């Protein structure tokens, strides 16, 4: 991954998180102001020890004197891991316990009724949901929506061994799941398949119904296995070549057909991916493998046909650190449908997209308890990597809406230190009529922060293993 790509992805990530953090904290801030609760600080990014900007700075108050006596300090910290609002009379991540020892004031969080405190705490999550809804609606209105109808996939799919053991055959086209027609091909199809009882496929001119395993399927394994559970039939014909790649150096061009890899005949992209995966697993399994050994192992002997009329030729290709050759294969030119939305129709369409994303993400959280799920947890490097290598406004806003929903779900989890943890305490108080003691709240806050730190360490270690070490050739 070159420097330009890293910078573009990093810039997109910072813009996305900055916007979402300000809006999330703005939800807490807005309800606090609505109920007359004092907000001491509103910061984008964390300001441990020092800050990059503050409305309490002398130069700023000289330019804007009315900020000098403003009860809220607005600022920008230097640690881009989120942001916060410091609400008076509340035990939060600031752990300001001295204030809690003083008599409660009428404009403090702790003096408010339970329902007011609930809305103050829920305001951030609510703002994330509303932000996602608004962005999805705006994307629908501006660009519309393209989708691939299942009826257009005339060449069918390829299925791995697990799928074939269930009864799928290469060339099958799934047309219904549990009796409900599959209208379009999308990534969410794997989620639906993993929970299905029966799948109807079009096999030639005949419809065949297959019974799925009673225990269901593991969606992570369906997506991460090579080859995947099912893939669009894609012939091993080059569509485009990345500049500076091994494929370009070998003279590959649009229309080049790959015939064999390391002595094994191939005809599809899935065949090629399988051979590359076998080679990669051999490298990872080799004890004491050095960088030089890795370079040698990443060599592929490829038999290819440069053009349709050319004679087959053979070349040794050196894959990059991510085991990429630098080509995109030619996906069959299926006709996509385009749907345009008016200013009115985009609103329910955006809500529907947001709801699908929310329910899908919540459903997928069950995999976090598994070993494979824990390995998939990522930090900012993984999040940044989902952004495209070139700036694309449609993709940027669509991914920003998706991340907004992720932030909402993560914040509503009943973990002390998160909004959801505070809300659990409020429900307890509403039922029992008793507030947890300041000491108990302090300890729960510390436990929650400890859990969050452990989660961040897990996520960062996964990023190091998945992204940094491969780049270093380790």
C-alpha positions in Angstrom: 0.0 0.0 0.0 1.7 3.2 -1.1 1.9 6.5 0.9 -0.8 8.2 -1.2 -3.3 5.5 -0.5 -2.5 5.5 3.2 -2.9 9.3 3.4 -6.3 9.2 1.5 -7.6 6.5 3.8 -6.4 8.3 6.9 -7.9 11.6 5.8 -11.3 9.9 5.2 -11.2 8.2 8.6 -10.3 11.4 10.4 -13.1 13.4 8.6 -15.6 10.6 9.3 -14.8 10.2 13.0 -14.5 14.0 13.6 -17.9 14.5 12.2 -19.5 11.6 14.1 -17.8 12.4 17.4 -19.0 16.0 17.3 -22.5 14.9 16.5 -22.6 12.2 19.1 -21.3 14.5 21.9 -23.6 17.1 20.5 -26.5 14.9 21.4 -25.5 14.8 25.0 -24.8 18.5 24.9 -28.1 19.4 23.3 -30.2 17.6 25.9 -28.1 19.0 28.7 -28.7 22.5 27.6 -32.4 21.7 27.0 -32.8 20.7 30.7 -30.6 23.5 32.0 -27.7 21.3 33.0 -24.2 22.8 33.1 -21.7 21.5 30.5 -18.2 22.3 31.6 -16.3 21.1 28.5 -17.1 20.0 24.9 -14.0 18.5 23.2 -13.4 16.9 19.9 -10.6 14.4 20.6 -9.1 13.9 24.0 -7.0 16.6 25.6 -4.8 14.6 28.1 -2.2 17.1 29.6 -2.7 19.6 26.8 -4.9 20.6 23.9 -4.6 22.0 20.3 -7.3 24.6 20.7 -9.5 25.9 23.5 -12.0 28.8 23.7 -10.3 29.6 27.1 -7.0 30.4 25.4 -5.9 34.0 26.1 -5.6 34.8 22.4 -9.1 33.5 21.6 -10.8 35.3 24.5 -9.1 38.6 23.4 -10.6 38.1 19.9 -13.9 36.9 21.2 -14.4 38.3 24.8 -17.9 36.8 25.2 -16.4 33.3 25.4 -14.4 34.3 28.5 -17.4 34.0 30.8 -19.1 31.2 28.9 -19.8 28.2 31.2 -18.7 25.7 28.5 -15.1 25.4 27.3 -15.0 24.2 23.7 -11.8 22.7 22.3 -9.8 20.2 20.2 -7.6 17.7 21.9 -4.6 15.9 20.4 -5.6 12.2 20.8 -7.9 11.3 17.9 -9.6 8.4 19.7 -13.0 10.1 20.2 -14.2 13.1 22.2 -16.3 14.0 25.2 -18.5 16.5 27.0 -17.9 17.0 30.7 -21.3 17.4 32.3 -21.3 18.9 35.8 -22.3 16.6 38.6 -21.7 13.3 36.8 -19.1 10.6 37.3 -17.6 9.9 33.9 -14.2 9.1 32.3 -12.8 12.4 33.7 -13.1 10.8 37.2 -13.6 14.2 38.8 -14.5 13.0 42.3 -13.8 16.3 44.1 -16.9 17.9 42.6 -19.1 15.0 43.7 -18.0 15.7 47.4 -19.6 19.1 47.2 -23.3 19.8 47.8 -25.4 19.1 44.6 -26.4 22.2 42.6 -29.7 22.6 40.8 -27.9 22.8 37.4 -26.0 19.6 37.9 -26.7 16.2 36.2 -27.2 14.4 39.6 -29.9 16.8 40.6 -32.1 16.1 37.5 -35.0 13.6 37.4 -34.4 10.2 36.1 -36.1 10.7 32.8 -34.1 13.9 32.1 -30.8 12.1 32.9 -31.9 9.2 30.6 -32.4 11.6 27.6 -29.0 13.3 28.3 -27.3 9.9 28.2 -29.3 8.6 25.3 -28.8 11.8 23.3 -25.5 10.7 21.8 -26.8 7.3 20.5 -30.0 9.0 19.2 -27.9 11.5 17.3 -25.9 8.7 15.7 -29.0 6.9 14.6 -30.5 10.2 13.2 -27.2 11.0 11.5 -27.1 7.6 9.7 -30.7 8.0 8.6 -30.1 11.5 7.3 -26.9 10.5 5.4 -28.5 7.4 3.9 -31.4 9.5 2.7 -29.1 12.1 1.3 -27.1 9.5 -0.5 -30.3 7.9 -2.0 -31.5 11.4 -3.1 -28.1 12.4 -4.6 -26.9 9.2 -6.3 -29.8 6.8 -6.2 -29.2 3.1 -5.7 -27.7 0.5 -8.0 -28.3 -3.2 -7.4 -27.8 -6.4 -9.3 -31.1 -8.4 -9.8 -30.7 -12.1 -9.1 -32.5 -12.8 -12.4 -29.6 -11.2 -14.3 -27.0 -13.6 -13.0 -27.3 -16.0 -15.8 -24.0 -17.8 -15.4 -24.7 -18.7 -11.7 -22.3 -19.1 -8.8 -19.4 -21.3 -7.8 -19.7 -23.1 -4.4 -17.0 -24.4 -2.1 -16.8 -27.9 -0.6 -19.0 -27.1 2.4 -21.8 -25.7 0.1 -21.5 -28.7 -2.2 -21.9 -31.1 0.7 -25.2 -29.4 1.4 -26.3 -30.0 -2.2 -25.3 -26.8 -4.1 -23.7 -27.3 -7.5 -21.6 -24.9 -9.5 -23.9 -22.9 -11.8 -26.8 -22.9 -9.3 -28.6 -19.6 -8.8 -30.4 -19.1 -5.4 -33.8 -17.7 -6.1 -35.6 -18.1 -2.8 -34.8 -18.5 0.9 -37.5 -20.1 3.1 -40.0 -19.5 0.4 -39.2 -15.7 0.0 -37.9 -14.6 -3.3 -34.4 -13.3 -3.5 -34.7 -10.0 -5.4 -31.1 -8.8 -5.5 -27.5 -10.1 -4.9 -25.9 -8.3 -2.0 -23.5 -9.0 0.9 -26.5 -9.5 3.2 -27.4 -12.6 1.3 -24.7 -14.5 3.3 -26.4 -13.5 6.5 -29.8 -14.6 5.3 -28.3 -17.9 4.1 -26.6 -18.6 7.4 -30.0 -18.6 9.2 -32.0 -20.3 6.4 -33.9 -23.6 6.7 -34.4 -24.2 3.0 -33.0 -22.6 -0.1 -34.5 -22.9 -3.6 -32.0 -22.7 -6.5 -32.4 -22.6 -10.3 -30.5 -25.5 -11.8 -30.7 -25.2 -15.5 -34.4 -24.8 -16.2 -35.5 -26.6 -13.0 -36.0 -25.3 -9.5 -34.5 -27.5 -6.7 -35.1 -26.9 -3.0 -32.2 -27.7 -0.6 -32.5 -28.3 3.1 -30.0 -26.3 5.1 -28.3 -27.6 8.3 -30.5 -27.4 11.4 -27.9 -25.7 13.4 -27.4 -23.0 10.7 -24.1 -21.9 9.2 -21.3 -19.7 10.5 -21.4 -16.5 8.5 -17.8 -15.6 9.3 -16.6 -18.9 8.0 -18.8 -18.5 4.9 -17.2 -15.1 4.1 -13.6 -15.8 5.2 -13.1 -19.3 3.8 -11.2 -19.5 0.5 -13.0 -20.0 -1.7 -16.1 -18.4 -0.1 -19.3 -20.4 0.5 -20.5 -19.0 -2.9 -19.0 -16.6 -5.4 -20.1 -15.1 -8.7 -18.8 -17.2 -11.5 -15.8 -15.1 -12.7 -13.5 -16.5 -15.4 -9.8 -16.1 -14.9 -9.6 -13.3 -17.5 -7.9 -10.0 -16.6 -10.1 -6.9 -16.6 -7.6 -4.4 -15.4 -3.9 -4.2 -14.2 -2.6 -2.1 -11.3 0.3 0.3 -12.3 3.6 -1.0 -11.1 2.3 -4.4 -10.2 3.8 -7.8 -10.9 1.1 -8.4 -13.5 2.0 -5.1 -15.4 5.7 -6.0 -15.4 4.8 -9.4 -16.9 2.9 -7.6 -19.7 -0.6 -8.6 -18.7 -3.4 -6.6 -20.2 -7.2 -6.6 -20.4 -8.3 -9.9 -21.9 -5.2 -11.9 -20.7 -6.4 -15.4 -19.7 -4.7 -17.4 -16.9 -4.5 -21.1 -17.7 -2.5 -22.6 -14.9 -0.8 -21.7 -11.6 2.1 -23.7 -10.2 1.3 -26.5 -12.6 -2.4 -26.7 -11.7 -4.9 -25.8 -14.4 -7.4 -23.0 -13.5 -10.4 -21.5 -15.3 -11.9 -19.1 -12.8 -11.0 -16.5 -10.2 -11.9 -18.9 -7.4 -9.4 -21.4 -8.8 -6.7 -18.7 -8.8 -7.5 -17.5 -5.2 -7.3 -21.1 -3.9 -3.8 -21.6 -5.3 -2.6 -18.2 -3.8 -4.1 -19.2 -0.5 -2.4 -22.6 -0.5 0.9 -20.8 -1.2 0.3 -18.3 1.6 -0.5 -21.0 4.1 2.7 -22.8 3.2 4.6 -19.6 4.1 2.9 -19.1 7.4 3.3 -22.7 8.4 7.1 -22.8 7.6 9.1 -22.6 10.9 11.7 -19.9 11.0 10.7 -18.4 7.7 12.8 -15.3 6.9 11.8 -12.4 4.7 14.0 -13.8 1.9 12.2 -17.2 2.3 8.9 -15.3 2.1 9.9 -13.6 -1.1 10.7 -16.9 -2.7 7.5 -18.5 -1.5 5.5 -15.6 -3.0 6.6 -16.5 -6.5 4.0 -18.1 -8.7 4.6 -19.9 -12.0 1.7 -18.7 -14.2 0.8 -20.0 -17.6 -1.2 -17.4 -19.5 -2.6 -16.5 -22.9 -1.9 -12.8 -23.6 -4.7 -12.5 -26.2 -7.3 -14.8 -27.5 -5.2 -15.7 -30.6 -1.8 -15.9 -28.8 0.1 -19.0 -27.9 0.3 -19.9 -24.1 3.4 -18.6 -22.4 4.9 -19.0 -18.9 6.1 -16.4 -16.4 7.3 -16.3 -12.8 5.4 -13.6 -10.9 6.4 -12.1 -7.5 3.3 -11.4 -5.4 3.4 -8.4 -3.1 3.3 -8.4 0.7 -0.5 -8.8 0.7 -0.2 -11.8 -1.8 -1.7 -9.7 -4.6 -0.7 -10.0 -8.3 -2.2 -6.7 -9.2 -5.1 -7.6 -11.4 -8.9 -7.4 -11.3 -10.7 -10.2 -13.0 -13.4 -9.7 -15.6 -16.8 -10.1 -13.9 -19.6 -11.0 -16.3 -21.3 -7.9 -17.6 -24.6 -8.3 -15.8 -27.1 -5.5 -16.2 -27.6 -3.6 -12.9 -30.8 -1.8 -12.1 -30.8 1.9 -11.0 -33.4 3.4 -8.6 -33.8 7.1 -8.3 -35.4 8.8 -5.3 -37.3 12.0 -4.9 -36.9 14.3 -1.9 -39.9 12.6 -0.2 -39.2 8.9 -1.2 -35.5 9.1 -0.1 -36.6 9.6 3.6 -38.3 6.2 4.0 -35.6 4.6 1.8 -32.9 6.0 4.1 -34.7 4.8 7.2 -35.1 1.3 5.6 -31.4 1.1 4.8 -30.5 2.3 8.3 -32.8 -0.3 9.9 -31.3 -3.1 7.7 -27.8 -2.1 8.7 -28.7 -1.9 12.3 -30.4 -5.2 12.6 -27.7 -6.9 10.5 -24.9 -5.5 12.7 -26.7 -6.5 15.9 -27.2 -10.0 14.5 -23.5 -10.3 13.6 -22.4 -9.4 17.1 -23.0 -12.9 18.3 -19.8 -13.9 16.4 -17.7 -11.8 18.7 -17.9 -14.5 21.4 -16.1 -17.0 19.0 -12.4 -17.2 18.4 -12.7 -16.2 14.8 -15.0 -13.3 15.8 -12.4 -12.0 18.3 -9.8 -12.1 15.6 -12.0 -9.9 13.4 -12.2 -7.1 16.0 -10.3 -4.1 14.6 -9.2 -0.7 15.7 -8.8 2.5 13.7 -6.4 0.8 11.2 -9.1 -1.7 10.3 -11.8 0.9 10.2 -9.7 3.2 8.0 -8.9 0.3 5.6 -12.6 -0.1 4.7 -12.5 3.3 2.9 -11.6 3.3 -0.8 -8.1 4.0 -2.0 -9.3 7.0 -4.1 -11.7 9.6 -2.7 -15.3 8.8 -3.6 -17.9 11.0 -2.0 -20.7 8.4 -2.4 -18.6 5.7 -0.7 -17.4 8.1 1.9 -20.9 9.2 3.0 -22.3 5.6 2.8 -19.4 4.3 5.0 -19.8 7.3 7.4 -23.5 6.3 7.9 -22.5 2.7 8.5 -19.8 3.7 11.1 -22.4 6.0 12.8 -24.6 3.0 13.4 -21.6 1.0 14.7 -20.8 3.8 17.2 -24.5 3.9 18.3 -24.6 0.1 18.9 -21.2 0.1 20.7 -22.2 3.0 22.9 -25.5 1.5 23.9 -23.9 -1.7 25.2 -24.5 -2.1 29.0 -20.8 -1.7 29.8 -19.9 0.8 32.7 -18.2 3.8 31.2 -20.3 3.7 28.0 -23.7 5.4 27.6 -25.4 2.1 27.9 -23.8 1.5 31.3 -25.1 4.8 32.6 -28.6 4.0 31.2 -28.6 0.6 33.1 -28.0 2.5 36.3 -30.8 4.9 35.5 -33.2 2.0 34.9 -32.1 0.5 38.2 -32.8 3.8 39.9 -36.2 4.2 38.2 -37.2 0.7 39.5 -35.8 0.8 43.0 -35.9 4.6 43.6 -32.3 4.5 44.8 -29.2 5.9 43.2 -26.0 3.9 43.3 -23.5 5.4 45.7 -20.7 7.6 44.4 -18.2 5.0 45.5 -20.1 2.3 43.5 -20.4 4.5 40.5 -16.7 5.2 40.7 -15.7 1.6 40.8 -18.1 0.6 38.0 -16.6 3.4 35.9 -13.1 2.1 36.5 -14.1 -1.5 35.7 -15.7 -0.2 32.5 -12.7 1.8 31.4 -10.5 -1.3 32.1 -12.7 -3.4 29.9 -12.6 -0.8 27.1 -8.8 -0.6 27.3 -8.6 -4.4 27.0 -10.9 -4.3 24.0 -8.8 -1.6 22.4 -5.7 -3.6 23.0 -7.3 -6.7 21.4 -8.4 -4.6 18.4 -5.0 -3.0 18.0 -3.1 -6.3 18.3 -5.4 -7.7 15.5 -4.6 -4.7 13.4 -0.9 -5.2 14.0 -1.2 -8.9 12.9 -3.5 -8.3 10.0 -2.0 -5.1 8.5 1.3 -3.9 10.0 3.2 -7.2 10.1 2.4 -8.2 6.5 3.5 -4.8 5.3 6.9 -5.4 7.1 7.1 -8.8 5.6 7.0 -10.5 9.0 
